[in-house]
Every structure is written in structure tokens, then in C-alpha cells.
Amino acid sequence: MLFKSKKIRKTEILEKIPGIEPECVEYLKELGFTSVSQLKKKDAEEMYYKLCIDRGAPVEKSLLYQFRCAIYYATVKQADPKKLHWWYWKDSNANNSIISDEELIKIYEENS
């Protein structure tokens, strides 16, 4: 065999991120992400707006929430199961109304 395929640990496979839909995985790949760890410290809003600009039209707002969920999953060592649903990350979620992308970075720093 001329080329060895690089094995990706299960936890690194984008398709294994809980709480996001297969369509979101495709958008993550379109944005250049190939593994879960690449999502650490990313800005969900920036990713969402880049996708809108790249596509030339707004995309579903639920993708922003799924990006937030994916970043949370990539960031923490042990995820809170209730936070592994994209709807937890909605702007209108009373439980989440104060969580921002900056706070996700703080969570990462606390768990590093």
C-alpha cells in the first residue's frame, strides 16, 4: 500500500458530534473543518456569517445553533447532556440567553 490512511479517533469524526444534523456536518466540511478538535475556540457567529456570504444568501438560523453545539462539544472534556441538543443553543433559550461565543472560549480555557 503506497499511502497509509490516517485513522481518525471516533471522537474526532464530525459525524459523531451529538446534537447536530448531517446537513450541518456538510456545512462544517464546506467551511474547511475535518475534525472535531478543529472546532475548539471557533466563533459560531463568524462561521455562520461566512457560510451566508459564501452561499450568497442567508442559511437556516438553526445552523448557527448547531455550530454553537458543535463548538461546545469540541471544547469541553465532559459535556453536559442537556447541552448536546442544538435547540439548547438558540438565542431565545432562557437557559442559554447569557451564553456567548466568548463564554464558550472561557469554558474551553477552564477545561484545557
DSSP file with accessible surface (Angstrom, degrees, kcal/mol):
  #  RESIDUE AA STRUCTURE BP1 BP2  ACC     N-H-->O    O-->H-N    N-H-->O    O-->H-N    TCO  KAPPA ALPHA  PHI   PSI    X-CA   Y-CA   Z-CA
    1    1 A M              0   0  191      0, 0.0     3,-0.1     0, 0.0     0, 0.0   0.000 360.0 360.0 360.0 124.6    0.0    0.0    0.0
    2    2 A L        +     0   0  163      1,-0.2     2,-0.5     2,-0.0     0, 0.0   0.876 360.0  35.8 -73.8 -40.3    1.5    3.3   -1.1
    3    3 A F  S    S-     0   0  170      2,-0.0     2,-0.4     0, 0.0    -1,-0.2  -0.966  72.1-142.8-120.9 131.6   -0.4    5.6    1.2
    4    4 A K        -     0   0  197     -2,-0.5     2,-0.4    -3,-0.1    -2,-0.0  -0.767  23.7-127.7 -87.3 132.9   -1.5    4.9    4.7
    5    5 A S        -     0   0   93     -2,-0.4     2,-0.5     1,-0.1    -1,-0.0  -0.660  24.4-119.4 -80.0 134.2   -4.9    6.3    5.5
    6    6 A K        -     0   0  191     -2,-0.4     2,-0.4     1,-0.0    -1,-0.1  -0.640  26.1-136.1 -74.8 121.7   -4.8    8.5    8.6
    7    7 A K        -     0   0  192     -2,-0.5     2,-0.5     1,-0.0    -1,-0.0  -0.644  13.2-151.6 -80.6 134.3   -7.1    7.0   11.2
    8    8 A I        -     0   0   83     -2,-0.4     5,-0.1     2,-0.0    27,-0.0  -0.919  21.3-116.6-106.4 129.3   -9.3    9.5   13.0
    9    9 A R    >>  -     0   0  171     -2,-0.5     3,-2.5     1,-0.1     4,-0.6  -0.307  29.2-112.0 -59.8 148.8  -10.4    8.6   16.5
   10   10 A K  G >4 S+     0   0  153      1,-0.3     3,-1.2     2,-0.2     6,-0.2   0.857 118.2  58.6 -51.3 -39.0  -14.1    8.3   16.8
   11   11 A T  G 34 S+     0   0   72      1,-0.3    -1,-0.3    24,-0.0    -2,-0.1   0.668 103.3  54.3 -68.5 -13.9  -14.3   11.4   19.0
   12   12 A E  G <4 S+     0   0   30     -3,-2.5    24,-1.5    24,-0.1     2,-0.5   0.543  81.1 105.8 -93.9 -10.4  -12.7   13.4   16.1
   13   13 A I    X<  -     0   0   49     -3,-1.2     3,-2.1    -4,-0.6     4,-0.2  -0.603  64.1-147.1 -79.2 120.7  -15.2   12.4   13.5
   14   14 A L  G >  S+     0   0    2     -2,-0.5     3,-1.9    20,-0.4    -1,-0.2   0.857  96.5  62.2 -54.9 -37.8  -17.6   15.3   12.7
   15   15 A E  G 3  S+     0   0   98      1,-0.3    -1,-0.3    10,-0.1     5,-0.1   0.661  96.7  60.9 -64.6 -15.1  -20.5   12.9   12.0
   16   16 A K  G <  S+     0   0  114     -3,-2.1    -1,-0.3    -6,-0.2    -2,-0.2   0.421  71.6 118.9 -93.2   1.2  -20.2   11.7   15.7
   17   17 A I    X   -     0   0    6     -3,-1.9     3,-1.0    -4,-0.2    53,-0.1  -0.541  65.6-130.4 -69.3 120.1  -21.0   15.1   17.2
   18   18 A P  T 3  S+     0   0   46      0, 0.0    55,-0.1     0, 0.0     3,-0.1  -0.407  82.9  27.1 -70.2 146.9  -24.2   14.7   19.2
   19   19 A G  T 3  S+     0   0   26      1,-0.2    67,-0.9    -2,-0.1     2,-0.3   0.451  96.3  99.4  88.5  -0.4  -26.9   17.2   18.6
   20   20 A I    <   -     0   0   22     -3,-1.0    -1,-0.2    65,-0.1    43,-0.0  -0.915  66.9-122.6-121.0 153.3  -26.2   18.3   15.1
   21   21 A E    >>  -     0   0   75     -2,-0.3     4,-1.6     1,-0.1     3,-0.8  -0.489  27.1-110.0 -89.4 157.9  -27.8   17.1   11.8
   22   22 A P  H 3> S+     0   0  106      0, 0.0     4,-2.0     0, 0.0     5,-0.2   0.855 118.4  59.9 -55.2 -34.7  -26.0   15.6    8.8
   23   23 A E  H 3> S+     0   0   69      1,-0.2     4,-1.9     2,-0.2     5,-0.2   0.897 102.6  52.3 -60.9 -38.7  -26.6   18.8    6.8
   24   24 A C  H <> S+     0   0    0     -3,-0.8     4,-2.6     1,-0.2    -1,-0.2   0.899 104.7  55.6 -65.0 -39.6  -24.6   20.7    9.4
   25   25 A V  H  X S+     0   0    4     -4,-1.6     4,-2.4     1,-0.2    -1,-0.2   0.922 106.7  50.9 -58.8 -42.6  -21.7   18.3    9.1
   26   26 A E  H  X S+     0   0  110     -4,-2.0     4,-2.3     1,-0.2    -1,-0.2   0.901 110.0  49.2 -63.3 -39.4  -21.7   19.0    5.4
   27   27 A Y  H  X S+     0   0   30     -4,-1.9     4,-1.9     2,-0.2    -1,-0.2   0.888 108.2  53.7 -66.8 -38.3  -21.6   22.7    6.1
   28   28 A L  H  <>S+     0   0    0     -4,-2.6     5,-2.4     1,-0.2    -2,-0.2   0.931 110.3  47.5 -60.6 -41.8  -18.8   22.3    8.6
   29   29 A K  H ><5S+     0   0   87     -4,-2.4     3,-1.7     1,-0.2    -2,-0.2   0.899 107.9  55.3 -65.6 -39.3  -16.8   20.5    5.9
   30   30 A E  H 3<5S+     0   0   89     -4,-2.3    -1,-0.2     1,-0.3    -2,-0.2   0.843 105.2  53.8 -60.7 -33.6  -17.6   23.2    3.4
   31   31 A L  T 3<5S-     0   0   28     -4,-1.9    -1,-0.3    -5,-0.1    -2,-0.2   0.464 128.5-100.4 -80.4  -3.0  -16.1   25.7    5.9
   32   32 A G  T < 5S+     0   0   51     -3,-1.7     2,-0.4     1,-0.3    -3,-0.2   0.485  75.1 139.4 101.5   5.1  -12.9   23.5    5.9
   33   33 A F      < +     0   0   22     -5,-2.4    -1,-0.3    -6,-0.2    -2,-0.1  -0.659  16.6 166.0 -85.3 135.0  -13.3   21.6    9.1
   34   34 A T        +     0   0   94     -2,-0.4   -20,-0.4     1,-0.2     2,-0.3   0.462  63.3  32.3-123.0  -9.1  -12.3   17.9    9.0
   35   35 A S  S >  S-     0   0   17    -22,-0.1     3,-0.7     1,-0.1     4,-0.3  -0.981  75.3-116.0-147.6 159.9  -12.2   17.0   12.7
   36   36 A V  G >  S+     0   0    6    -24,-1.5     3,-2.4    -2,-0.3     4,-0.3   0.909 110.5  60.8 -61.3 -43.8  -13.9   17.9   16.0
   37   37 A S  G >  S+     0   0   49      1,-0.3     3,-1.3     2,-0.2    -1,-0.2   0.777  92.1  67.5 -61.6 -23.5  -10.8   19.3   17.5
   38   38 A Q  G <  S+     0   0   77     -3,-0.7    -1,-0.3     1,-0.2    -2,-0.2   0.682  91.4  63.9 -68.3 -15.3  -10.6   22.0   14.8
   39   39 A L  G X  S+     0   0    0     -3,-2.4     3,-1.8    -4,-0.3    -1,-0.2   0.632  74.0 117.8 -84.1 -13.6  -13.8   23.5   16.2
   40   40 A K  T <  S+     0   0   84     -3,-1.3     3,-0.1    -4,-0.3    32,-0.1  -0.280  86.3   2.9 -58.1 137.1  -12.2   24.4   19.6
   41   41 A K  T 3  S+     0   0  103      1,-0.2    -1,-0.3    30,-0.2     2,-0.1   0.612  96.3 143.4  63.9  15.2  -12.2   28.2   20.2
   42   42 A K    <   -     0   0   92     -3,-1.8     2,-0.7    29,-0.1    -1,-0.2  -0.478  54.1-119.5 -82.9 159.7  -14.0   29.0   17.0
   43   43 A D     >  -     0   0   50      1,-0.2     4,-2.4    -2,-0.1     5,-0.2  -0.885  16.5-160.5-102.6 111.0  -16.6   31.7   16.8
   44   44 A A  H  > S+     0   0    0     -2,-0.7     4,-2.6     1,-0.2     5,-0.2   0.879  91.3  51.7 -60.6 -40.9  -20.0   30.3   15.8
   45   45 A E  H  > S+     0   0   53      2,-0.2     4,-2.8     1,-0.2     5,-0.2   0.929 110.1  48.9 -62.8 -44.6  -21.4   33.6   14.6
   46   46 A E  H  > S+     0   0  136      1,-0.2     4,-2.4     2,-0.2    -2,-0.2   0.913 112.2  48.7 -61.2 -43.2  -18.3   34.2   12.4
   47   47 A M  H  X S+     0   0   13     -4,-2.4     4,-2.2     2,-0.2    -1,-0.2   0.921 112.2  49.3 -61.6 -43.9  -18.7   30.7   10.9
   48   48 A Y  H  X S+     0   0   17     -4,-2.6     4,-2.2     1,-0.2    -2,-0.2   0.936 113.0  45.3 -62.5 -47.8  -22.4   31.3   10.3
   49   49 A Y  H  X S+     0   0  113     -4,-2.8     4,-2.6     1,-0.2    -1,-0.2   0.879 110.6  54.1 -68.2 -34.8  -21.9   34.6    8.6
   50   50 A K  H  X S+     0   0  102     -4,-2.4     4,-3.2    -5,-0.2    -1,-0.2   0.931 108.6  49.8 -62.2 -42.3  -19.0   33.3    6.5
   51   51 A L  H  X S+     0   0    0     -4,-2.2     4,-2.2     2,-0.2     6,-0.2   0.919 110.4  49.8 -62.6 -42.6  -21.3   30.5    5.3
   52   52 A C  H  X>S+     0   0   19     -4,-2.2     5,-1.4     2,-0.2     4,-1.0   0.928 113.9  45.5 -60.9 -44.1  -24.1   33.0    4.4
   53   53 A I  H ><5S+     0   0  132     -4,-2.6     3,-0.6     1,-0.2    -2,-0.2   0.938 112.2  50.7 -65.9 -45.9  -21.6   35.1    2.5
   54   54 A D  H 3<5S+     0   0   82     -4,-3.2    -1,-0.2     1,-0.3    -2,-0.2   0.866 115.5  42.9 -60.1 -36.3  -20.0   32.1    0.7
   55   55 A R  H 3<5S-     0   0  119     -4,-2.2    -1,-0.3     2,-0.2    -2,-0.2   0.600 105.3-129.6 -85.6 -14.8  -23.5   30.9   -0.4
   56   56 A G  T <<5S+     0   0   69     -4,-1.0    -3,-0.2    -3,-0.6    -4,-0.1   0.657  80.9  61.3  76.1  15.2  -24.7   34.4   -1.3
   57   57 A A  S   <S-     0   0   51     -5,-1.4    -2,-0.2    -6,-0.2    -1,-0.1  -0.977  95.2 -82.3-163.8 155.3  -27.8   34.0    0.7
   58   58 A P        -     0   0  114      0, 0.0     2,-0.2     0, 0.0     3,-0.1  -0.338  42.5-150.8 -62.3 145.1  -28.9   33.5    4.3
   59   59 A V        -     0   0   21    -11,-0.1    -7,-0.1     1,-0.1    -8,-0.0  -0.709  41.0 -61.8-110.0 168.7  -28.9   29.9    5.6
   60   60 A E    >>  -     0   0  101     -2,-0.2     3,-1.6     1,-0.2     4,-0.5  -0.195  40.0-136.1 -53.3 133.0  -31.1   28.4    8.2
   61   61 A K  H >> S+     0   0   80      1,-0.3     4,-1.3     2,-0.2     3,-1.1   0.801 100.5  73.1 -62.1 -25.9  -30.6   30.0   11.6
   62   62 A S  H 3> S+     0   0   17      1,-0.3     4,-2.3     2,-0.2    -1,-0.3   0.784  85.6  66.0 -62.6 -22.5  -30.6   26.6   13.2
   63   63 A L  H <> S+     0   0    0     -3,-1.6     4,-2.7     2,-0.2    -1,-0.3   0.892  96.6  54.3 -65.3 -37.2  -27.1   26.1   11.7
   64   64 A L  H <X S+     0   0    0     -3,-1.1     4,-2.2    -4,-0.5    -1,-0.2   0.941 109.9  47.1 -59.0 -44.6  -25.8   28.8   14.0
   65   65 A Y  H  X S+     0   0   25     -4,-1.3     4,-2.2     1,-0.2    -2,-0.2   0.884 111.9  49.9 -66.2 -37.5  -27.2   26.9   16.9
   66   66 A Q  H  X S+     0   0    0     -4,-2.3     4,-2.7     2,-0.2    -1,-0.2   0.878 108.1  53.3 -68.9 -36.7  -25.7   23.7   15.7
   67   67 A F  H  X S+     0   0    0     -4,-2.7     4,-2.5     2,-0.2    -2,-0.2   0.923 109.1  49.7 -61.4 -43.0  -22.4   25.4   15.2
   68   68 A R  H  X S+     0   0   20     -4,-2.2     4,-2.5     2,-0.2    -2,-0.2   0.920 111.4  48.9 -60.6 -43.7  -22.6   26.5   18.9
   69   69 A C  H  X S+     0   0    0     -4,-2.2     4,-2.6     2,-0.2    -2,-0.2   0.929 111.8  48.7 -62.2 -44.5  -23.4   23.0   20.0
   70   70 A A  H  X S+     0   0    0     -4,-2.7     4,-2.4     2,-0.2    -2,-0.2   0.902 111.5  49.4 -64.3 -40.6  -20.5   21.5   18.0
   71   71 A I  H  X S+     0   0    1     -4,-2.5     4,-1.8     2,-0.2    -1,-0.2   0.924 110.7  50.5 -65.8 -42.1  -18.1   24.1   19.4
   72   72 A Y  H  X S+     0   0    9     -4,-2.5     4,-2.2     1,-0.2     3,-0.3   0.954 111.0  48.7 -58.5 -49.4  -19.3   23.3   22.9
   73   73 A Y  H  < S+     0   0   56     -4,-2.6    -2,-0.2     1,-0.2    -1,-0.2   0.905 114.1  45.9 -58.7 -41.9  -18.8   19.5   22.3
   74   74 A A  H  < S+     0   0    8     -4,-2.4    -1,-0.2    -5,-0.2    -2,-0.2   0.779 114.6  50.1 -71.2 -25.1  -15.3   20.1   20.9
   75   75 A T  H  < S+     0   0    5     -4,-1.8    -2,-0.2    -3,-0.3     2,-0.2   0.864  97.7  66.3 -86.8 -40.5  -14.4   22.4   23.7
   76   76 A V     <  -     0   0   18     -4,-2.2     3,-0.2    -5,-0.2    32,-0.1  -0.542  65.1-143.3 -91.0 153.1  -15.3   20.6   26.9
   77   77 A K  S    S+     0   0  161      1,-0.3     2,-0.4    -2,-0.2    -1,-0.1   0.884  97.5  20.8 -76.4 -40.5  -13.8   17.5   28.3
   78   78 A Q  S    S-     0   0  175      2,-0.0    -1,-0.3     0, 0.0     2,-0.2  -0.947  85.8-144.5-133.3 112.4  -17.1   16.2   29.6
   79   79 A A        -     0   0   27     -2,-0.4     5,-0.1    -3,-0.2    -6,-0.0  -0.472  16.2-119.6 -81.4 144.7  -20.2   17.6   28.1
   80   80 A D    >   -     0   0   55     -2,-0.2     3,-1.9     1,-0.1     4,-0.3  -0.714  24.3-137.4 -76.8 120.3  -23.4   18.2   29.9
   81   81 A P  G >  S+     0   0   96      0, 0.0     3,-1.6     0, 0.0    -1,-0.1   0.835 101.1  58.9 -54.3 -34.3  -26.0   16.0   28.1
   82   82 A K  G 3  S+     0   0  120      1,-0.3     3,-0.4     2,-0.1     6,-0.1   0.753 102.4  55.2 -69.4 -18.3  -28.7   18.8   28.1
   83   83 A K  G <  S+     0   0   41     -3,-1.9    -1,-0.3     1,-0.2   -10,-0.1   0.418  86.2  83.4 -91.8   2.4  -26.3   21.0   26.2
   84   84 A L  S <  S+     0   0   29     -3,-1.6     2,-0.4    -4,-0.3    -1,-0.2  -0.077  72.6  86.8 -98.4  34.6  -25.9   18.4   23.4
   85   85 A H  S >> S-     0   0   76     -3,-0.4     3,-1.7     1,-0.1     4,-0.6  -1.000  77.3-135.0-129.0 132.7  -29.0   19.4   21.6
   86   86 A W  G >4 S+     0   0   55    -67,-0.9     3,-1.5    -2,-0.4     4,-0.1   0.851 102.4  63.2 -59.9 -31.3  -28.9   22.3   19.1
   87   87 A W  G >4 S+     0   0  142      1,-0.3     3,-1.3     2,-0.2    -1,-0.3   0.759  89.7  68.0 -69.2 -19.5  -32.0   23.9   20.4
   88   88 A Y  G <4 S+     0   0   19     -3,-1.7    -1,-0.3     1,-0.2    -2,-0.2   0.844  98.5  53.6 -61.9 -29.7  -30.3   24.5   23.8
   89   89 A W  G << S+     0   0    1     -3,-1.5    -1,-0.2    -4,-0.6    -2,-0.2   0.334  79.4 127.2 -92.6   8.2  -28.1   27.0   21.9
   90   90 A K    X   -     0   0   76     -3,-1.3     3,-1.4     1,-0.1     6,-0.2  -0.324  68.4-124.2 -63.9 147.7  -31.0   29.0   20.5
   91   91 A D  T 3  S+     0   0   70      1,-0.3    -1,-0.1     7,-0.0     8,-0.1   0.847 111.2  52.7 -59.2 -34.3  -30.8   32.8   21.1
   92   92 A S  T 3  S+     0   0   95      3,-0.0     2,-0.6     4,-0.0    -1,-0.3   0.486  77.3 117.4 -85.7  -1.1  -34.3   32.6   22.7
   93   93 A N    X>  -     0   0   31     -3,-1.4     3,-1.7     1,-0.2     4,-1.0  -0.529  56.9-152.1 -71.3 115.8  -33.4   29.8   25.1
   94   94 A A  T 34 S+     0   0   84     -2,-0.6     3,-0.4     1,-0.3     4,-0.2   0.845  96.0  54.3 -58.9 -32.5  -33.9   31.3   28.6
   95   95 A N  T 34 S+     0   0  118      1,-0.2    -1,-0.3     2,-0.1     3,-0.1   0.649 119.5  33.2 -73.6 -15.8  -31.3   28.9   30.0
   96   96 A N  T X4 S+     0   0    3     -3,-1.7     3,-2.0    -6,-0.2    -2,-0.2   0.356  80.6 110.2-121.3   2.5  -28.8   30.0   27.4
   97   97 A S  T 3< S+     0   0   80     -4,-1.0    -3,-0.1    -3,-0.4    -2,-0.1   0.734  85.2  44.8 -61.1 -20.3  -29.5   33.7   26.9
   98   98 A I  T 3  S+     0   0  130     -4,-0.2     2,-0.6    -3,-0.1    -1,-0.3   0.474  87.2 103.8-101.8  -0.6  -26.3   34.7   28.6
   99   99 A I    <   +     0   0   35     -3,-2.0     2,-0.2    -8,-0.1    -3,-0.0  -0.695  48.2 174.2 -85.2 123.1  -24.0   32.2   26.9
  100  100 A S     >  -     0   0   41     -2,-0.6     4,-1.8     1,-0.1     5,-0.1  -0.701  48.7-100.1-118.0 173.9  -21.9   33.9   24.2
  101  101 A D  H  > S+     0   0   11      1,-0.2     4,-1.8    -2,-0.2     5,-0.1   0.875 124.2  56.9 -62.6 -34.5  -19.1   32.7   22.0
  102  102 A E  H  > S+     0   0  117      1,-0.2     4,-1.9     2,-0.2    -1,-0.2   0.897 105.3  50.8 -62.6 -39.1  -16.7   34.4   24.4
  103  103 A E  H  > S+     0   0   65      1,-0.2     4,-2.4     2,-0.2    -1,-0.2   0.852 104.7  56.8 -68.9 -32.2  -18.1   32.4   27.2
  104  104 A L  H  X S+     0   0    3     -4,-1.8     4,-2.3     2,-0.2    -1,-0.2   0.898 105.6  51.4 -62.9 -37.9  -17.6   29.2   25.2
  105  105 A I  H  X S+     0   0   55     -4,-1.8     4,-2.7     2,-0.2    -2,-0.2   0.919 108.2  51.5 -65.6 -39.5  -13.9   30.2   24.9
  106  106 A K  H  X S+     0   0  121     -4,-1.9     4,-2.5     1,-0.2    -2,-0.2   0.912 107.6  52.6 -62.2 -40.8  -13.8   30.6   28.7
  107  107 A I  H  X S+     0   0   32     -4,-2.4     4,-1.5     1,-0.2    -1,-0.2   0.926 109.8  49.5 -59.2 -43.3  -15.3   27.1   29.1
  108  108 A Y  H  X S+     0   0   50     -4,-2.3     4,-0.6     1,-0.2     3,-0.4   0.945 110.2  49.5 -60.3 -47.5  -12.5   25.8   26.8
  109  109 A E  H >< S+     0   0  109     -4,-2.7     3,-0.7     1,-0.2    -1,-0.2   0.885 110.7  50.6 -62.6 -35.7   -9.8   27.5   28.8
  110  110 A E  H 3< S+     0   0  152     -4,-2.5    -1,-0.2     1,-0.2    -2,-0.2   0.790 114.8  43.9 -70.6 -26.7  -11.2   26.1   32.0
  111  111 A N  H 3<        0   0   49     -4,-1.5    -1,-0.2    -3,-0.4    -2,-0.2   0.364 360.0 360.0 -99.9   3.3  -11.3   22.6   30.6
  112  112 A S    <<        0   0   85     -3,-0.7   -36,-0.0    -4,-0.6    -3,-0.0  -0.516 360.0 360.0 -84.6 360.0   -7.9   22.7   29.0
